[in-house]
Amino acid sequence: MTTSIKPAMRFLSAAVAFACVAAAHAAPDTAVTNKQNFTTDVIYQVLTDRFVDGDSSNNATGAAFDAACSSGTKVYCGGDWQGITNKINDNYLSDMGITAIWVSPPVDNIDAVITYDKPNTAYHGYWARDFKRTNAHYGHFVDFSNMVAAAHAKNIKVIIDFAPNHTSPSSSVSTFGENGALFNDGVAMATFNNDVNNTYKFFHHNGGIDDYNVIEKVIYKGLGDLTDIDQNSGAIDTYMKEAIKAWLDLGIDGIRFDAIKHMSFGWQKNFIANINAYKPVYPFGEWMMGDSNPEALNTNFANESGINVLDFRFTRKLRDVLMTGTATWADLDAVISATGNDYKRVIDEVTFLDNHDLDRFQTASNTHRNLEQALALTLTSRGVPCIYYGTEQYMTGGYDAGTNRQRIGTFDKTTKAYLVTKDLATLRKTNPALAYGTTQERWINNNVYIYERKFGTNVVLVAINKDQSNSVSVSNLLTALPNGSYADVLGAKLDGNGISANGGAVPTFTLPAGAVSVWQYTAPSNSAAIGHVGPMMGKAGNTITIDGRGFGATKGTVYFGTTAVTGTNIVSWEDSSIVAKVPAVTAGKYGVKVTTAGAVNTNVYPDYKVLTGDQVTVRFVVNGATTAPGENVYLAGSVDELGKWDTTKLIGPLFNQVEYAYPNWYVDVSVPAGTTLQYKFVKVNGSTITWNPNANQSVTTPASGTYTATSGW
């Protein structure tokens, strides 16, 4: 095990450090109250090390540090939480309209310099060593807490990146790097080659992923040479839950989960359910997709896991249209329509132009206007928009070359991209059509795309002409805008102009070359409407936040199906936001509805998932289940989490290649804790269902940790 001496503060007990921070910031924090709904926000993704060096005393040294941050470097450049705090305090983010920041994984990372094509360090934060301590090159707990406090004082939410899939690179050579070392608040747990005598207590030892088309291998094999954590280990499950609670206690408002495609879906559902029961925040994760085609497992994860996803389908097609010119507006509109149908809560999925794992959108071959149009579209589209640091300064760079992660070079508040972001971020806060509204294509050809967002009486109409040489005459444009004249929200920054509306139509007008115009209408709603509910999964007694318009100032009633929530079970009630407790109803999915004190009923917000109770992960294993060609094994059971014996809700198909090999099958499932439940394995071949002929199996799940239930066919 190779370790190095760190600053003394880093080695304070996590419990002591967090307690000290809490004492230092004992003043009540009221600036950020809604941590479940980000649909009105604009996220700014910061690669912490590549932003601002606010405290040179925590910089790495020697080969691990590049003060010049030369092009494509993969070592530390000095950025830290103090630097982010400085930019929060000088209003660089607030003046751009940013209301949420996503920072690199804050946890302790390895110090080793690993040389591949060039020296590599954990400057990015994804080579974790201790999830309960800080990366000392970003700062200490007090620095992190100071950053959160500064952000909250400006009404900016804070999202941490969290990567429980893996630690650092390792190999069969124990001296490689730090050999995937994992610590628990300074106490060594294991390395890849000293993993409790290879009893697989902490890591998977299944080799690297050799086929990305087989989801079982993607989950249970290693991502590159990263040391793959075994979340089915009870010790790991407990450790990760303790670690994330500590960060939640520091006041974070959201979590971005790295590599969600590479971890057991059952474990992740159990993990987020525990967060929702403790201190619910906004969760989203990275499910990398190479194109805009739908993936059934991606869709199912977004709809059923309790964790939202980065909307790669939207991003890929947006880049095809405005970055490379390889797709049409009709192609993008089709993706917007398809994702609106596929994702049950598309307004919660995160949209973006680029990030640290993609080439930057701005290239030498496209103009600033290409980026400005893509930015305007993202900021006015459905979903939660996220801007990668430096996009507003037209930074360029490629992923393969590592130049997409350069240090930001300027903080110019006068670029068009910066000012457009400010205008549209402000509009997102003030017009709920952008946060909650439907999307309708209103006018389209090869060069022009006009779409409308609508929520109640609130309307935003957006027109983009990607032809930067020729104007277009637009006729027969229909709209929900009321009669009147409408100025361009952007004030002609992108060469847009005003329009008028009369009788649901817009008289013929000219949309200039390369223009973006945004027109909007807001008015008090004459009816009550729910726009968002979050989180969308929890047990009885958990709190949820219901956002919308027209609820009134006096408490009414919240319904889960036909079950009324009243009195003290309604925690707070405002005209645009309600906090209520989940009632003690039978586990399952419910529509959420509000009836105001004036007896006005809202729309029903569908598919809130009520859990049976606290959740744990159980691995169900069946041995000796031979199958015919085309036949697979599934799981059924007595609780809602196992489908309640409903053959349309079977769990599976089960896996049979990595952790167990055919004819043995397995699956990890989030189930109620401390509960005796029954289950049975089922063979499915097309429409033919064959139940295991044995009696139902029974298992009592643990109150915490994980468990493996094994039986034979």
ZAMARGU-4260 file (C-alpha; in steps of 0.2 Angstrom, whole numbers, plus 5000, padded with zeros to 4 digits):
<rodrens>
0) 5000/5000/5000 | 5007/5017/4995 | 5001/5032/5004 | 5008/5049/5007 | 5008/5062/5021
5) 4993/5073/5020 | 4989/5090/5029 | 4984/5086/5047 | 4966/5093/5045 | 4963/5079/5032
10) 4966/5066/5045 | 4953/5072/5057 | 4939/5060/5060 | 4925/5063/5048 | 4913/5064/5062
15) 4924/5077/5071 | 4927/5087/5056 | 4908/5087/5051 | 4904/5092/5069 | 4916/5106/5068
20) 4909/5112/5052 | 4891/5112/5058 | 4896/5122/5073 | 4905/5135/5063 | 4889/5137/5052
25) 4876/5135/5065 | 4865/5149/5057 | 4849/5143/5049 | 4851/5141/5030 | 4834/5146/5022
30) 4840/5152/5005 | 4838/5135/4997 | 4822/5127/5003 | 4817/5116/4988 | 4830/5102/4985
35) 4819/5091/4975 | 4814/5101/4960 | 4827/5108/4949 | 4816/5111/4934 | 4817/5130/4936
40) 4836/5130/4938 | 4851/5131/4927 | 4865/5120/4932 | 4884/5125/4929 | 4896/5110/4929
45) 4913/5114/4937 | 4928/5103/4935 | 4934/5109/4952 | 4953/5108/4948 | 4951/5117/4931
50) 4941/5132/4938 | 4950/5144/4950 | 4965/5142/4962 | 4959/5151/4977 | 4971/5143/4989
55) 4988/5139/4983 | 4993/5130/5000 | 4983/5115/4995 | 4991/5113/4978 | 4999/5096/4973
60) 5017/5096/4971 | 5031/5088/4959 | 5025/5078/4945 | 5007/5079/4951 | 5006/5098/4948
65) 5006/5109/4932 | 5005/5127/4937 | 5003/5132/4919 | 4989/5119/4916 | 4997/5116/4899
70) 4986/5110/4885 | 4980/5092/4888 | 4988/5090/4905 | 4981/5076/4916 | 4988/5082/4932
75) 4982/5094/4945 | 4981/5113/4940 | 4976/5120/4957 | 4958/5123/4956 | 4949/5121/4973
80) 4933/5125/4983 | 4940/5142/4988 | 4941/5147/4970 | 4923/5142/4967 | 4918/5152/4983
85) 4927/5167/4976 | 4918/5166/4959 | 4901/5164/4969 | 4905/5179/4980 | 4910/5190/4965
90) 4893/5186/4957 | 4901/5178/4941 | 4888/5164/4942 | 4873/5174/4949 | 4875/5187/4935
95) 4874/5173/4923 | 4858/5167/4930 | 4865/5151/4937 | 4856/5144/4951 | 4865/5127/4954
100) 4883/5121/4953 | 4889/5103/4950 | 4906/5101/4957 | 4918/5086/4955 | 4918/5072/4967
105) 4923/5079/4983 | 4930/5064/4991 | 4948/5059/4995 | 4957/5052/4980 | 4973/5043/4977
110) 4990/5053/4976 | 4999/5042/4965 | 5005/5048/4948 | 5001/5034/4935 | 5009/5036/4918
115) 4999/5030/4903 | 5002/5040/4887 | 5007/5054/4899 | 5007/5057/4918 | 4989/5055/4925
120) 4983/5060/4943 | 4966/5060/4951 | 4963/5079/4947 | 4946/5074/4940 | 4940/5066/4957
125) 4935/5049/4950 | 4949/5039/4958 | 4942/5038/4976 | 4951/5031/4990 | 4941/5037/5005
130) 4922/5042/5003 | 4922/5050/5020 | 4936/5062/5018 | 4940/5076/5006 | 4951/5078/4992
135) 4964/5089/5001 | 4969/5097/4984 | 4951/5104/4983 | 4951/5109/5002 | 4945/5103/5019
140) 4928/5101/5026 | 4927/5119/5032 | 4931/5124/5014 | 4918/5114/5007 | 4905/5120/5020
145) 4911/5138/5016 | 4907/5135/4998 | 4890/5128/5001 | 4886/5143/5013 | 4892/5155/5000
150) 4881/5147/4986 | 4866/5146/4997 | 4868/5164/5002 | 4866/5168/4983 | 4851/5155/4981
155) 4863/5143/4972 | 4861/5125/4975 | 4876/5113/4976 | 4877/5096/4968 | 4891/5084/4971
160) 4897/5071/4960 | 4897/5054/4968 | 4905/5038/4961 | 4902/5023/4971 | 4905/5011/4956
165) 4924/5011/4958 | 4940/5016/4966 | 4957/5019/4957 | 4966/5010/4943 | 4974/4993/4948
170) 4981/4978/4940 | 4988/4961/4945 | 5004/4970/4950 | 5001/4976/4968 | 5013/4991/4966
175) 5003/4999/4952 | 4996/5015/4958 | 4988/5013/4975 | 4981/4996/4969 | 4963/5002/4970
180) 4965/5006/4989 | 4949/5009/4999 | 4949/5017/5016 | 4935/5020/5029 | 4938/5037/5037
185) 4957/5034/5037 | 4956/5015/5041 | 4962/5004/5027 | 4948/4992/5021 | 4956/4983/5006
190) 4966/4984/4990 | 4962/4975/4974 | 4976/4962/4978 | 4972/4961/4996 | 4954/4960/4997
195) 4951/4950/5012 | 4960/4935/5004 | 4949/4937/4989 | 4933/4933/4997 | 4926/4947/4987
200) 4920/4957/5002 | 4924/4974/4994 | 4928/4972/4975 | 4923/4962/4960 | 4937/4951/4953
205) 4928/4947/4937 | 4940/4955/4924 | 4937/4970/4913 | 4921/4973/4902 | 4924/4963/4886
210) 4907/4966/4879 | 4897/4982/4882 | 4882/4975/4873 | 4879/4962/4888 | 4872/4972/4903
215) 4877/4959/4915 | 4896/4961/4911 | 4894/4980/4911 | 4887/4979/4929 | 4898/4966/4936
220) 4915/4968/4927 | 4927/4982/4929 | 4926/4998/4919 | 4944/4999/4911 | 4957/4996/4924
225) 4946/5004/4938 | 4944/4994/4953 | 4926/4988/4953 | 4917/4990/4970 | 4905/4976/4975
230) 4890/4984/4981 | 4882/4967/4986 | 4894/4967/5000 | 4885/4972/5016 | 4901/4981/5022
235) 4901/4992/5006 | 4882/4995/5007 | 4884/5001/5025 | 4899/5011/5021 | 4892/5020/5006
240) 4876/5025/5015 | 4886/5032/5030 | 4897/5042/5017 | 4883/5050/5008 | 4873/5054/5024
245) 4889/5064/5029 | 4889/5074/5013 | 4870/5077/5015 | 4873/5083/5032 | 4884/5097/5025
250) 4869/5104/5016 | 4871/5098/4998 | 4856/5100/4987 | 4859/5087/4973 | 4869/5071/4969
255) 4876/5067/4951 | 4879/5048/4951 | 4894/5043/4940 | 4892/5027/4930 | 4875/5022/4934
260) 4875/5009/4920 | 4889/5000/4928 | 4881/4996/4945 | 4867/4984/4951 | 4850/4993/4947
265) 4843/4985/4963 | 4857/4992/4974 | 4855/5009/4967 | 4836/5009/4970 | 4839/5004/4988
270) 4852/5017/4990 | 4842/5032/4983 | 4827/5026/4994 | 4838/5027/5009 | 4843/5045/5004
275) 4824/5050/5001 | 4820/5043/5019 | 4834/5054/5026 | 4837/5070/5017 | 4829/5070/5000
280) 4839/5079/4986 | 4838/5080/4967 | 4847/5064/4960 | 4853/5061/4942 | 4866/5050/4934
285) 4877/5046/4920 | 4871/5033/4908 | 4883/5035/4893 | 4875/5033/4876 | 4884/5035/4860
290) 4869/5040/4849 | 4851/5046/4851 | 4843/5029/4849 | 4833/5023/4864 | 4839/5010/4876
295) 4826/5000/4885 | 4836/4998/4900 | 4840/5016/4901 | 4822/5021/4899 | 4817/5009/4913
300) 4831/5015/4924 | 4825/5033/4923 | 4807/5028/4926 | 4809/5016/4940 | 4825/5018/4949
305) 4821/5035/4958 | 4836/5042/4949 | 4835/5054/4934 | 4847/5053/4920 | 4858/5064/4909
310) 4848/5065/4893 | 4861/5059/4880 | 4847/5056/4867 | 4843/5074/4867 | 4862/5079/4867
315) 4867/5068/4853 | 4854/5074/4841 | 4856/5092/4846 | 4875/5091/4842 | 4871/5082/4826
320) 4860/5097/4821 | 4870/5112/4827 | 4887/5106/4829 | 4891/5094/4815 | 4876/5097/4803
325) 4873/5079/4801 | 4854/5079/4806 | 4839/5090/4803 | 4827/5100/4814 | 4814/5086/4810
330) 4826/5073/4818 | 4828/5083/4834 | 4810/5086/4835 | 4807/5067/4833 | 4819/5064/4848
335) 4810/5077/4859 | 4794/5069/4855 | 4800/5051/4858 | 4809/5055/4874 | 4793/5065/4880
340) 4784/5048/4878 | 4797/5036/4884 | 4803/5046/4900 | 4789/5047/4912 | 4796/5063/4919
345) 4806/5070/4905 | 4806/5087/4914 | 4818/5080/4927 | 4831/5073/4915 | 4846/5084/4913
350) 4850/5092/4896 | 4867/5098/4890 | 4878/5103/4876 | 4894/5095/4881 | 4903/5089/4897
355) 4920/5083/4903 | 4917/5066/4894 | 4913/5074/4877 | 4922/5085/4864 | 4917/5103/4868
360) 4903/5110/4857 | 4913/5125/4851 | 4925/5120/4838 | 4936/5129/4825 | 4924/5123/4811
365) 4908/5130/4819 | 4904/5148/4823 | 4899/5156/4840 | 4881/5157/4833 | 4880/5138/4832
370) 4884/5137/4850 | 4873/5152/4855 | 4858/5143/4846 | 4861/5127/4855 | 4862/5136/4871
375) 4846/5145/4868 | 4837/5129/4863 | 4844/5119/4878 | 4839/5133/4890 | 4821/5134/4883
380) 4818/5115/4881 | 4811/5102/4893 | 4822/5095/4906 | 4835/5103/4918 | 4848/5112/4908
385) 4866/5110/4912 | 4881/5121/4906 | 4898/5115/4906 | 4911/5128/4913 | 4918/5139/4900
390) 4904/5136/4887 | 4899/5154/4890 | 4917/5159/4885 | 4917/5148/4869 | 4930/5136/4875
395) 4936/5123/4863 | 4944/5106/4865 | 4943/5087/4862 | 4940/5073/4874 | 4953/5061/4867
400) 4966/5075/4868 | 4961/5080/4885 | 4959/5098/4879 | 4941/5098/4884 | 4946/5100/4902
405) 4957/5115/4901 | 4958/5128/4914 | 4945/5142/4911 | 4955/5157/4905 | 4943/5172/4907
410) 4927/5177/4916 | 4920/5189/4903 | 4903/5194/4908 | 4899/5202/4891 | 4900/5187/4879
415) 4884/5184/4870 | 4883/5166/4877 | 4885/5173/4895 | 4871/5186/4892 | 4859/5174/4883
420) 4861/5162/4897 | 4857/5176/4909 | 4841/5181/4900 | 4835/5163/4898 | 4839/5157/4915
425) 4829/5172/4922 | 4815/5167/4911 | 4816/5149/4917 | 4813/5156/4935 | 4799/5168/4930
430) 4789/5158/4917 | 4783/5140/4922 | 4780/5135/4904 | 4799/5132/4903 | 4800/5122/4919
435) 4784/5112/4918 | 4776/5115/4901 | 4772/5104/4886 | 4782/5105/4870 | 4774/5107/4853
440) 4782/5110/4836 | 4774/5125/4828 | 4784/5128/4812 | 4798/5118/4804 | 4808/5116/4788
445) 4827/5112/4785 | 4833/5128/4793 | 4819/5135/4804 | 4813/5127/4820 | 4799/5135/4830
450) 4792/5127/4846 | 4781/5131/4860 | 4781/5127/4878 | 4764/5129/4888 | 4759/5127/4906
455) 4742/5133/4910 | 4741/5151/4903 | 4760/5153/4903 | 4768/5152/4885 | 4785/5153/4878
460) 4787/5153/4859 | 4805/5150/4852 | 4811/5152/4834 | 4828/5147/4827 | 4835/5150/4810
465) 4851/5140/4808 | 4854/5147/4791 | 4867/5160/4795 | 4866/5168/4778 | 4848/5169/4773
470) 4832/5175/4782 | 4816/5166/4781 | 4798/5172/4779 | 4787/5163/4792 | 4769/5162/4788
475) 4754/5153/4795 | 4762/5151/4812 | 4750/5146/4825 | 4752/5150/4844 | 4744/5150/4861
480) 4750/5167/4864 | 4736/5179/4868 | 4732/5194/4856 | 4745/5207/4858 | 4763/5212/4853
485) 4778/5203/4860 | 4796/5209/4861 | 4811/5197/4859 | 4816/5191/4877 | 4834/5191/4871
490) 4833/5209/4866 | 4840/5205/4848 | 4856/5198/4855 | 4854/5184/4843 | 4846/5195/4829
495) 4829/5191/4834 | 4814/5202/4832 | 4796/5205/4839 | 4780/5198/4833 | 4761/5201/4836
500) 4748/5188/4839 | 4730/5189/4834 | 4717/5175/4836 | 4730/5161/4839 | 4740/5165/4824
505) 4755/5176/4820 | 4755/5187/4805 | 4769/5183/4792 | 4786/5190/4798 | 4804/5188/4793
510) 4816/5178/4804 | 4833/5185/4801 | 4848/5174/4796 | 4855/5165/4811 | 4842/5172/4822
515) 4835/5166/4838 | 4819/5174/4845 | 4810/5170/4861 | 4793/5177/4865 | 4784/5174/4881
520) 4768/5177/4891 | 4764/5175/4909 | 4749/5178/4919 | 4741/5172/4936 | 4733/5155/4933
525) 4714/5155/4935 | 4715/5136/4939 | 4727/5126/4950 | 4739/5114/4942 | 4753/5103/4947
530) 4769/5105/4937 | 4781/5094/4947 | 4782/5081/4961 | 4798/5076/4969 | 4805/5064/4975
535) 4794/5052/4965 | 4798/5037/4977 | 4797/5034/4995 | 4789/5025/5010 | 4775/5031/5021
540) 4780/5046/5032 | 4793/5052/5019 | 4790/5070/5013 | 4787/5076/4995 | 4787/5093/4987
545) 4773/5097/4975 | 4776/5112/4964 | 4764/5121/4952 | 4753/5136/4952 | 4736/5141/4959
550) 4736/5131/4975 | 4731/5147/4986 | 4738/5152/5003 | 4726/5141/5013 | 4729/5123/5016
555) 4718/5111/5006 | 4720/5092/5003 | 4733/5082/4995 | 4727/5065/4988 | 4737/5049/4984
560) 4725/5040/4974 | 4709/5042/4984 | 4718/5043/5001 | 4718/5061/5008 | 4732/5070/5016
565) 4727/5084/5028 | 4731/5093/5044 | 4749/5091/5051 | 4753/5079/5037 | 4754/5094/5026
570) 4770/5102/5032 | 4768/5118/5022 | 4757/5126/5009 | 4760/5140/4997 | 4752/5145/4981
575) 4766/5137/4971 | 4773/5124/4982 | 4766/5111/4995 | 4776/5099/5006 | 4767/5084/5012
580) 4770/5067/5020 | 4767/5051/5011 | 4752/5042/5019 | 4751/5024/5025 | 4744/5016/5010
585) 4747/4999/5002 | 4764/4999/4992 | 4762/5003/4973 | 4760/5018/4961 | 4748/5032/4965
590) 4743/5048/4956 | 4745/5063/4966 | 4732/5077/4966 | 4728/5093/4975 | 4711/5100/4980
595) 4713/5118/4985 | 4704/5126/5000 | 4692/5133/4987 | 4688/5115/4981 | 4698/5117/4964
600) 4705/5101/4958 | 4722/5100/4950 | 4728/5088/4937 | 4734/5071/4943 | 4753/5069/4943
605) 4755/5050/4939 | 4766/5036/4945 | 4772/5041/4963 | 4780/5025/4969 | 4775/5021/4987
610) 4787/5008/4994 | 4783/4994/5007 | 4795/5001/5019 | 4814/5004/5022 | 4824/4996/5008
615) 4839/4984/5007 | 4847/4974/4993 | 4844/4955/4992 | 4853/4944/4979 | 4841/4930/4974
620) 4850/4915/4967 | 4843/4899/4959 | 4854/4884/4955 | 4851/4871/4942 | 4838/4880/4932
625) 4841/4873/4915 | 4832/4882/4900 | 4827/4879/4882 | 4833/4890/4868 | 4825/4907/4870
630) 4819/4904/4888 | 4825/4914/4903 | 4822/4914/4921 | 4813/4928/4931 | 4808/4931/4949
635) 4791/4934/4957 | 4786/4937/4975 | 4774/4943/4988 | 4778/4961/4990 | 4776/4975/4978
640) 4795/4977/4975 | 4794/4959/4968 | 4778/4962/4958 | 4765/4954/4970 | 4764/4938/4959
645) 4759/4948/4944 | 4766/4940/4929 | 4767/4957/4920 | 4779/4963/4933 | 4791/4949/4934
650) 4809/4954/4939 | 4822/4949/4926 | 4828/4941/4915 | 4840/4935/4928 | 4859/4934/4925
655) 4869/4919/4922 | 4887/4923/4916 | 4898/4933/4929 | 4894/4931/4947 | 4886/4914/4944
660) 4886/4903/4928 | 4872/4894/4919 | 4862/4884/4925 | 4863/4895/4940 | 4855/4912/4939
665) 4855/4928/4950 | 4848/4946/4952 | 4850/4960/4965 | 4833/4968/4970 | 4828/4982/4982
670) 4816/4974/4994 | 4808/4980/5011 | 4820/4978/5026 | 4816/4967/5041 | 4802/4958/5031
675) 4797/4940/5029 | 4792/4938/5011 | 4789/4924/4999 | 4796/4922/4981 | 4797/4910/4967
680) 4807/4908/4951 | 4798/4908/4934 | 4804/4902/4917 | 4798/4913/4902 | 4799/4908/4884
685) 4789/4920/4873 | 4771/4919/4880 | 4774/4903/4889 | 4777/4905/4908 | 4782/4890/4919
690) 4782/4892/4937 | 4794/4883/4948 | 4785/4867/4954 | 4792/4868/4972 | 4783/4877/4986
695) 4786/4896/4988 | 4802/4900/4995 | 4803/4911/5011 | 4816/4924/5016 | 4817/4936/5031
700) 4827/4951/5024 | 4839/4960/5035 | 4836/4976/5044 | 4851/4984/5036 | 4866/4978/5024
705) 4863/4965/5011 | 4858/4947/5010 | 4859/4932/4997 | 4845/4920/4996 | 4849/4904/4987
710) 4838/4890/4982 | 4837/4876/4969 | 4825/4874/4954
</rodrens>
